[in-house]
Amino acid sequence: MTPLFRASPMCEYSFCFCLNRCGSEDGQGVHSEELARKEGARDMGAKRAKDLLAAFLVGHGVLDLIAPRQRAMLWVFGPEPLRKSVVWLAEHPAQRRAHAALRIGIGLWLAQRQYRED
């Protein structure tokens, strides 16, 4: 019985899971180098997304610390419940700053966690 995964003598890759079909015309070979490249690209996309999210959280948190009322008033639009909550935040800058500090903390935690993985 032939083992399920073994290196093909016809394969140009050093280690693959092509089931000895590298030379066949059906093209059903799955090579570890190809998989690693695809996974690396996906991993890089996830890292970029996390980086952007961390930058977004930290940046908006800092802006909310600097001018909590003005930043809240920029977002007074939409349905009545949303407008009421935004106006409440504009009227309570201490709560807005506390929310900003929480955002900054989450953003820094996310960034530190991501860069620790590298």
Summary of the structure (lengths in Angstrom):
residues: 118
radius of gyration: 25.7
end to end distance: 42.2
largest distance: 75.9
contacts: 296
relative contact order: 0.11
helix: 66%
strand: 2%
